[in-house]
Amino acid sequence: MLYRKKRGSLKPHNSSIILNLKPILALRNIPHPSAFLIKIGINTTAVNKMLKGEAVQLNFRQLTILCTHLNCTPNDLFETRDMTLPPGHSLEVLAPKPEVMSLTDFARSKTVAQMNELLTRAENS
């Protein structure tokens, strides 16, 4: 008898479109991503794979849960990797996003003089 594999052989390092939750979780100031994702209804195995960057599949139930609870669109959750696209291609919206720095980290990276200069500029604008 011939058996088929349940899932394909796609591995995370072979995928050109990847799930990248870290920027959106950081932007939403979620301190414990694993606990948050489990609480909203994603199973532990899927959570671990998602946060490690090993997820190669995402079902519509999980996608709906993520978008609903993170107040985002699917485009906010995915990025492209190692993919050459022609100019103007629709997948360009999935290009890697710059790392999000928290306000606390931003403030810590500045000297008192730099912070005072920023405050002065803000007051004058």
KOLZAZA-116006 format. One record per residue (C-alpha): residue in one letter; x, y, z; residue number from 1. Coordinates in Angstrom, 2 decimals, m for minus. Layout:
BEGIN
[pt 'A', [X, Y, Z], NUM]
...
END
This chain:
BEGIN
[pt 'M', [0.00, 0.00, 0.00], 1]
[pt 'L', [1.31, 3.46, m0.92], 2]
[pt 'Y', [1.20, 6.07, 1.84], 3]
[pt 'R', [1.27, 9.80, 1.29], 4]
[pt 'K', [2.81, 12.24, 3.67], 5]
[pt 'K', [0.24, 14.35, 5.45], 6]
[pt 'R', [2.14, 17.56, 4.80], 7]
[pt 'G', [4.58, 18.68, 2.16], 8]
[pt 'S', [8.31, 18.82, 2.63], 9]
[pt 'L', [8.51, 22.59, 2.98], 10]
[pt 'K', [11.00, 23.61, 5.63], 11]
[pt 'P', [11.19, 27.10, 7.18], 12]
[pt 'H', [14.52, 27.87, 5.52], 13]
[pt 'N', [13.07, 27.00, 2.09], 14]
[pt 'S', [10.09, 29.33, 2.30], 15]
[pt 'S', [10.22, 32.74, 0.64], 16]
[pt 'I', [7.18, 34.03, 2.52], 17]
[pt 'I', [7.56, 33.82, 6.29], 18]
[pt 'L', [5.47, 34.55, 9.36], 19]
[pt 'N', [7.21, 37.23, 11.43], 20]
[pt 'L', [5.27, 38.00, 14.61], 21]
[pt 'K', [8.05, 39.68, 16.60], 22]
[pt 'P', [7.67, 43.23, 15.19], 23]
[pt 'I', [3.90, 43.35, 15.69], 24]
[pt 'L', [4.12, 41.83, 19.17], 25]
[pt 'A', [6.78, 44.42, 20.09], 26]
[pt 'L', [4.69, 47.23, 18.62], 27]
[pt 'R', [1.72, 46.10, 20.72], 28]
[pt 'N', [3.93, 45.95, 23.87], 29]
[pt 'I', [3.07, 42.33, 24.58], 30]
[pt 'P', [5.54, 41.31, 27.31], 31]
[pt 'H', [4.94, 37.54, 27.21], 32]
[pt 'P', [4.21, 36.53, 23.60], 33]
[pt 'S', [3.88, 32.78, 24.30], 34]
[pt 'A', [1.33, 33.29, 27.07], 35]
[pt 'F', [m0.57, 35.84, 24.96], 36]
[pt 'L', [m0.80, 33.55, 21.92], 37]
[pt 'I', [m1.89, 30.56, 23.98], 38]
[pt 'K', [m4.49, 32.69, 25.79], 39]
[pt 'I', [m6.05, 33.83, 22.49], 40]
[pt 'G', [m6.45, 30.23, 21.32], 41]
[pt 'I', [m3.33, 29.13, 19.45], 42]
[pt 'N', [m2.03, 25.72, 20.56], 43]
[pt 'T', [1.33, 25.41, 22.29], 44]
[pt 'T', [3.09, 23.58, 19.46], 45]
[pt 'A', [2.02, 26.20, 16.91], 46]
[pt 'V', [3.02, 29.03, 19.28], 47]
[pt 'N', [6.51, 27.60, 19.72], 48]
[pt 'K', [6.98, 27.19, 15.97], 49]
[pt 'M', [5.62, 30.68, 15.25], 50]
[pt 'L', [7.91, 32.39, 17.74], 51]
[pt 'K', [10.99, 30.40, 16.67], 52]
[pt 'G', [10.37, 31.19, 13.00], 53]
[pt 'E', [9.77, 27.53, 12.19], 54]
[pt 'A', [6.10, 27.77, 11.17], 55]
[pt 'V', [5.53, 26.61, 7.59], 56]
[pt 'Q', [1.75, 26.62, 7.67], 57]
[pt 'L', [m0.97, 28.73, 9.19], 58]
[pt 'N', [m4.65, 27.88, 8.97], 59]
[pt 'F', [m7.43, 30.43, 8.54], 60]
[pt 'R', [m8.60, 30.00, 12.13], 61]
[pt 'Q', [m5.14, 30.91, 13.44], 62]
[pt 'L', [m4.82, 33.78, 10.95], 63]
[pt 'T', [m8.21, 35.15, 12.01], 64]
[pt 'I', [m7.31, 34.90, 15.71], 65]
[pt 'L', [m3.99, 36.67, 15.18], 66]
[pt 'C', [m5.45, 39.48, 13.06], 67]
[pt 'T', [m8.40, 40.00, 15.41], 68]
[pt 'H', [m6.41, 40.10, 18.64], 69]
[pt 'L', [m3.43, 42.03, 17.25], 70]
[pt 'N', [m5.68, 44.47, 15.33], 71]
[pt 'C', [m3.77, 43.96, 12.08], 72]
[pt 'T', [m4.04, 42.58, 8.57], 73]
[pt 'P', [m2.36, 39.44, 7.24], 74]
[pt 'N', [0.13, 41.69, 5.43], 75]
[pt 'D', [1.38, 42.88, 8.84], 76]
[pt 'L', [2.23, 39.31, 9.84], 77]
[pt 'F', [4.15, 38.11, 6.80], 78]
[pt 'E', [7.46, 39.04, 5.14], 79]
[pt 'T', [9.31, 37.93, 2.06], 80]
[pt 'R', [12.83, 36.53, 2.21], 81]
[pt 'D', [15.35, 35.88, m0.55], 82]
[pt 'M', [12.82, 36.79, m3.18], 83]
[pt 'T', [13.48, 38.90, m6.26], 84]
[pt 'L', [10.33, 40.60, m7.46], 85]
[pt 'P', [9.74, 42.77, m10.52], 86]
[pt 'P', [9.12, 46.46, m9.72], 87]
[pt 'G', [5.54, 47.14, m8.66], 88]
[pt 'H', [4.76, 43.52, m7.79], 89]
[pt 'S', [1.97, 43.12, m5.22], 90]
[pt 'L', [4.18, 41.10, m2.87], 91]
[pt 'E', [6.43, 44.14, m2.31], 92]
[pt 'V', [4.13, 45.09, 0.59], 93]
[pt 'L', [5.52, 42.06, 2.42], 94]
[pt 'A', [9.12, 43.30, 2.24], 95]
[pt 'P', [10.97, 43.06, 5.58], 96]
[pt 'K', [10.04, 45.81, 7.98], 97]
[pt 'P', [12.65, 47.68, 10.01], 98]
[pt 'E', [13.11, 46.56, 13.60], 99]
[pt 'V', [10.77, 48.32, 16.02], 100]
[pt 'M', [12.48, 50.00, 18.95], 101]
[pt 'S', [10.48, 50.54, 22.12], 102]
[pt 'L', [10.14, 54.06, 23.45], 103]
[pt 'T', [12.10, 53.05, 26.54], 104]
[pt 'D', [14.98, 51.68, 24.45], 105]
[pt 'F', [14.90, 54.80, 22.28], 106]
[pt 'A', [15.10, 57.05, 25.35], 107]
[pt 'R', [17.94, 54.98, 26.82], 108]
[pt 'S', [19.92, 55.31, 23.59], 109]
[pt 'K', [19.90, 59.13, 23.81], 110]
[pt 'T', [21.91, 61.45, 25.99], 111]
[pt 'V', [20.17, 64.04, 28.16], 112]
[pt 'A', [21.26, 66.74, 25.71], 113]
[pt 'Q', [19.79, 64.83, 22.77], 114]
[pt 'M', [16.50, 64.31, 24.63], 115]
[pt 'N', [16.33, 68.03, 25.49], 116]
[pt 'E', [16.95, 68.89, 21.84], 117]
[pt 'L', [14.15, 66.55, 20.75], 118]
[pt 'L', [11.77, 68.10, 23.30], 119]
[pt 'T', [12.67, 71.60, 22.12], 120]
[pt 'R', [12.02, 70.62, 18.47], 121]
[pt 'A', [8.69, 69.05, 19.43], 122]
[pt 'E', [7.60, 72.18, 21.30], 123]
[pt 'N', [8.56, 74.42, 18.37], 124]
[pt 'S', [6.76, 72.39, 15.72], 125]
END
